[in-house]
Amino acid sequence: MARSPAATADTLPMLTSLAPDMAPDMAPELARWLGFLASEKRMSPKTVEAYRRDALQFLSFLAGHLGGAPTLAQFEMLAPRDVRAFMAARRMAGAGGRSLMRNLAGIRSFARFLEREGKGRVGALMAVRPPKTPKPLPKPLPATAAKRLADTDLRAGEDRAPWILARDAAVLALLYGSGLRISEALGLARRDIPAPGAGDTLTVTGKGGKTRMVPVLPQVLALVAEYLALCPYDIPADSPAFRGAKGGPLSPRIIQLAMASLRGALGLPESATPHALRHSFATHLLGRGGDLRAIQELLGHASLATTQVYTAVDAERLLEVYRSAHPRA
């Protein structure tokens, strides 16, 4: 394996100055590992610095935990309880789940490097599960803002052809009106979308190639029809309905950029992404009394547990209303 002598030479004094009690056989390996991250893995300086802190933090803890700076041989003999003791100490110091996950990732990277170099395998680090971190709740848009995203007048000042503005409005209306993923909306063929008055459902292909039927609003079909009438390209029935500026299939990135433009116009936060419209669809249905099982089917979730996250979103919204409106809150 290629070395990075410059990185090693620069790093070793820094390591020994910050951890003067480090075992003599540990400091060179730690320095070589950091050089490897910078030169071979091409990690950014900030990432390398974060990994360095993680490793030094762990070694400093072990020095107190074991009664002395650990040698490579002692490092290899660590037990899972030693790693758990470190994580418990970090918890006591106020570290959250994400910080602990990063700590463990950095230390494991060092352990894998040692194993690659033939300096022993630290099985204890691989035996300890990373802490679970709660998934952030979806952030739906206000209903009034979600409706206005299909208003092409909001982007009237942009140097865009009318058919492109109509296309973006139609896609965003589909995301909110039918709860589609952006890949599902852009995967629709022209024949999959009924003309206004000719139908009120879409057959969508979701994750894993599974198909489902979802309702589509007349207002959304009208927007799609307007886009198709303005589009300068011939769109066969079996090809993607939504086209890019040069006539090829539309990229999700273009819709993300359109959403970013509308965020500014409506004063929405960074969390207002195309996928947030799907969250808004589910949350607003639930808030209006929608059945959780029905919403699961509309979203194409394989498990009801995935859909249940929206009950927490709605409960949080109700609590916010209570806290802001109740005279005794």
MOKANOR-V279064 format. One record per residue. RES is the residue in three letters. D_FIRST is the distance of its C-alpha to the first C-alpha in Angstrom with 1 decimal. Layout:
res: {RES RES}
d_first: {D_FIRST D_FIRST}
This chain:
res: {MET ALA ARG SER PRO ALA ALA THR ALA ASP THR LEU PRO MET LEU THR SER LEU ALA PRO ASP MET ALA PRO ASP MET ALA PRO GLU LEU ALA ARG TRP LEU GLY PHE LEU ALA SER GLU LYS ARG MET SER PRO LYS THR VAL GLU ALA TYR ARG ARG ASP ALA LEU GLN PHE LEU SER PHE LEU ALA GLY HIS LEU GLY GLY ALA PRO THR LEU ALA GLN PHE GLU MET LEU ALA PRO ARG ASP VAL ARG ALA PHE MET ALA ALA ARG ARG MET ALA GLY ALA GLY GLY ARG SER LEU MET ARG ASN LEU ALA GLY ILE ARG SER PHE ALA ARG PHE LEU GLU ARG GLU GLY LYS GLY ARG VAL GLY ALA LEU MET ALA VAL ARG PRO PRO LYS THR PRO LYS PRO LEU PRO LYS PRO LEU PRO ALA THR ALA ALA LYS ARG LEU ALA ASP THR ASP LEU ARG ALA GLY GLU ASP ARG ALA PRO TRP ILE LEU ALA ARG ASP ALA ALA VAL LEU ALA LEU LEU TYR GLY SER GLY LEU ARG ILE SER GLU ALA LEU GLY LEU ALA ARG ARG ASP ILE PRO ALA PRO GLY ALA GLY ASP THR LEU THR VAL THR GLY LYS GLY GLY LYS THR ARG MET VAL PRO VAL LEU PRO GLN VAL LEU ALA LEU VAL ALA GLU TYR LEU ALA LEU CYS PRO TYR ASP ILE PRO ALA ASP SER PRO ALA PHE ARG GLY ALA LYS GLY GLY PRO LEU SER PRO ARG ILE ILE GLN LEU ALA MET ALA SER LEU ARG GLY ALA LEU GLY LEU PRO GLU SER ALA THR PRO HIS ALA LEU ARG HIS SER PHE ALA THR HIS LEU LEU GLY ARG GLY GLY ASP LEU ARG ALA ILE GLN GLU LEU LEU GLY HIS ALA SER LEU ALA THR THR GLN VAL TYR THR ALA VAL ASP ALA GLU ARG LEU LEU GLU VAL TYR ARG SER ALA HIS PRO ARG ALA}
d_first: {0.0 3.8 6.4 9.9 12.4 15.4 14.8 14.2 17.3 19.3 18.6 19.3 23.0 23.5 22.4 24.5 27.4 27.5 26.9 28.3 28.7 25.0 24.1 22.5 19.5 19.0 19.0 15.9 13.8 15.6 15.0 11.2 11.6 14.0 11.9 9.2 12.4 13.8 11.3 9.1 12.0 14.6 16.9 20.1 21.0 23.6 21.3 18.8 22.0 23.4 20.4 20.6 24.3 23.9 21.6 24.0 27.0 25.9 25.2 28.5 30.3 28.9 30.1 33.6 33.4 32.2 34.1 31.3 27.8 25.5 23.2 20.0 22.3 24.9 22.5 21.6 25.3 26.3 28.9 29.6 32.7 30.6 28.8 32.1 33.7 31.2 32.0 35.7 35.5 34.0 36.7 39.3 38.0 38.6 35.2 35.7 34.1 31.8 30.6 29.9 27.9 25.7 25.5 24.4 21.8 20.2 20.4 19.0 15.9 15.3 16.2 13.8 10.9 12.5 12.9 9.3 8.8 11.9 14.2 16.8 17.9 20.4 22.6 25.3 23.5 23.3 26.9 28.4 29.6 29.2 32.7 34.8 35.7 38.9 38.7 40.4 43.8 44.4 46.1 49.0 50.9 54.6 56.8 58.5 55.2 53.9 57.1 57.0 53.6 55.4 57.8 57.0 59.1 56.4 54.4 57.4 56.2 52.9 52.8 52.3 54.4 56.7 55.2 51.8 53.3 55.2 52.1 50.1 53.2 53.5 49.9 50.1 53.4 52.0 49.2 51.8 54.7 53.1 50.0 47.5 43.8 43.0 41.4 44.6 46.8 45.0 44.8 48.6 50.3 53.6 55.6 54.1 55.9 59.6 62.0 64.0 66.7 65.2 63.1 61.5 58.3 54.9 52.8 49.2 46.0 43.7 40.5 39.9 42.5 45.3 48.4 50.9 54.1 54.5 57.6 57.7 60.2 62.8 61.7 58.1 59.4 61.6 58.6 56.6 59.8 60.1 56.6 57.1 60.4 58.7 55.5 55.8 53.8 55.1 53.5 54.1 54.9 51.8 49.3 47.8 50.6 48.7 47.6 45.6 47.1 46.3 47.6 44.4 43.6 43.5 40.1 40.0 38.6 42.0 43.8 41.5 42.5 46.1 46.0 44.5 47.4 49.9 48.4 49.4 52.9 53.6 51.9 49.6 46.4 42.8 42.9 45.4 43.2 44.2 43.0 45.3 48.2 47.4 47.4 50.6 52.2 51.6 52.6 55.7 56.8 56.4 58.3 61.1 61.4 59.1 58.4 54.9 54.7 55.9 53.4 50.6 51.9 52.1 48.5 47.2 45.6 45.0 45.6 48.5 46.2 44.4 47.7 49.0 46.8 49.5 52.1 50.2 50.2 53.9 54.7 52.9 55.0 58.2 57.3 56.8 60.2 61.8 60.4 61.5 64.9 66.3 68.7 67.7 63.9}
